[in-house]
Each structure stands twice: as structure tokens, then as C-alpha cells.
Amino acid sequence: MPRGASPKRARQYEQIKQSAKRSGREKGETKSKRASSSKSPSTKSRSKVSRTRSRKAAGRGFAGMSEQRQREIAAQGGRAAHKRGTAHEFSRTEARRAGQKGGVAVSRDRGHMAKIGRKGGER
């Protein structure tokens, strides 16, 4: 335990050590070391593990979905907001003001503006 650690951290550290000792993970032994020292798992257990992983990856919510599916869901939300009348649509002047405000914010960063200037008309 590092010097100057709080009593709470010291207790937590001791609990972690005890837990590692009970589960057989003492002194830096990692999962991969234990796995390599034991017999290789049967085909049945390997397939069970891979199924679990794939299910977890698929169950990661919005981030785990395809980009197309994310767009479909977002579009449904937009349509629902328009039906309710709570969706915001920019008027021409409002959009112009918002664009100007963004331009002012960007141009405050002189380094960024200098970089753009050096690039010139490149694409």
C-alpha cells in the first residue's frame, strides 16, 4: 500500500488481496497465466463463452448497433417530435445568426485561424 493512503483505501486494498487469495490470483498471477496452466477447455465450454461474448457485444445499446439502425431510431424520434409539435425548426434568420455565432467562436482561436490561413485554398 502506498505511503500516505487513507485508512479506507488500506482496508479496500486488504479486501482485494484477500479476495485474490481466495480465488487463487495471488502475487500478480493473471487470468491468462491461470488459463494457460490449466487444461484447455472443451469445445462445448468454448462455444458457450463465445456466445456470451457476442451477446454482450450486441447488448451494448445504441453504440453496439449498426450506423444504419442508429439513423433509423433517430429518425423515428425526429418524426415523433414533429408530430407532437415540439421539434425545433430554424427560420432563415435564426439559422444565419447561429452560423455567425459559430464563426465568431471559431475565429477566437487564433492558432486555428492561422492554421487555416496557411492551408489556403488546399483541399
C-alpha positions in Angstrom: 0.0 0.0 0.0 1.4 3.4 -0.9 2.5 5.7 1.9 0.0 8.3 2.9 -3.0 6.3 1.8 -6.2 6.8 3.8 -7.4 4.1 6.2 -10.3 3.4 3.9 -8.0 2.8 0.9 -5.9 0.5 3.1 -9.0 -1.6 4.0 -10.0 -1.8 0.4 -6.6 -2.9 -0.6 -6.6 -5.7 2.1 -10.1 -6.8 0.9 -8.8 -7.1 -2.7 -5.8 -9.1 -1.6 -8.0 -11.5 0.5 -10.3 -11.9 -2.5 -7.4 -12.6 -4.8 -6.1 -15.2 -2.3 -9.4 -17.0 -2.1 -9.8 -17.1 -5.9 -6.2 -18.2 -6.5 -4.9 -15.0 -8.0 -2.0 -14.3 -5.7 1.1 -12.2 -6.4 0.4 -10.9 -9.9 -0.9 -14.1 -11.4 -3.3 -13.1 -14.2 -6.2 -14.8 -15.7 -4.2 -15.7 -18.8 -1.5 -17.3 -16.7 -4.0 -19.5 -14.9 -5.7 -20.4 -18.2 -2.5 -21.4 -19.8 -1.5 -23.6 -16.9 -4.9 -25.4 -16.8 -6.1 -27.9 -19.3 -7.7 -26.4 -22.4 -11.5 -26.1 -22.2 -13.7 -28.5 -24.0 -15.4 -27.5 -27.3 -18.7 -27.2 -25.5 -17.5 -24.6 -23.0 -15.6 -22.6 -25.6 -18.7 -22.2 -27.7 -20.6 -21.2 -24.6 -18.0 -18.4 -23.9 -18.1 -17.1 -27.4 -21.9 -17.0 -27.4 -21.8 -15.0 -24.2 -19.3 -12.5 -25.6 -21.3 -12.0 -28.8 -24.5 -11.4 -26.8 -22.7 -8.9 -24.7 -21.3 -7.0 -27.7 -24.8 -6.9 -29.3 -26.4 -5.8 -26.0 -24.3 -2.6 -25.7 -27.2 -0.4 -26.6 -27.0 2.4 -29.1 -23.2 2.1 -29.5 -23.4 -1.6 -30.4 -25.9 -1.0 -33.2 -25.1 -0.5 -36.8 -24.9 3.0 -38.1 -27.9 2.5 -40.3 -30.0 1.2 -37.3 -29.0 4.2 -35.2 -30.1 6.5 -38.0 -33.5 4.7 -38.2 -34.1 5.2 -34.5 -33.0 8.8 -34.5 -35.3 9.5 -37.5 -38.2 7.9 -35.6 -37.5 10.3 -32.7 -37.5 13.3 -35.1 -40.7 12.3 -36.7 -42.4 11.9 -33.3 -41.2 15.3 -32.2 -42.6 16.9 -35.3 -46.0 15.2 -34.8 -46.1 16.5 -31.2 -45.0 19.9 -32.3 -42.0 20.0 -30.0 -39.4 19.8 -32.8 -37.4 23.0 -33.4 -37.0 24.3 -36.9 -34.6 27.1 -37.6 -36.0 30.1 -39.5 -33.7 31.6 -42.1 -32.7 34.5 -39.9 -32.3 32.3 -36.8 -30.0 29.9 -38.8 -28.0 32.9 -40.1 -27.4 34.2 -36.5 -26.4 30.7 -35.3 -23.9 30.4 -38.1 -22.4 33.8 -37.3 -22.2 32.9 -33.6 -20.3 29.7 -34.5 -18.0 31.6 -36.8 -17.2 34.1 -34.1 -16.4 31.3 -31.6 -14.0 29.6 -34.1 -12.2 32.8 -35.1 -11.4 33.5 -31.4 -8.9 30.6 -31.6 -6.0 32.5 -33.3 -3.9 29.4 -33.7 -6.7 27.6 -35.5 -7.3 30.5 -37.8 -3.5 30.8 -38.6 -3.5 27.1 -39.5 -6.5 27.6 -41.8 -4.7 30.6 -43.4 -1.5 28.6 -44.0 -3.5 25.9 -45.8 -5.0 28.4 -48.1 -7.2 27.0 -50.9 -6.0 23.4 -50.4 -8.5 20.6 -50.2 
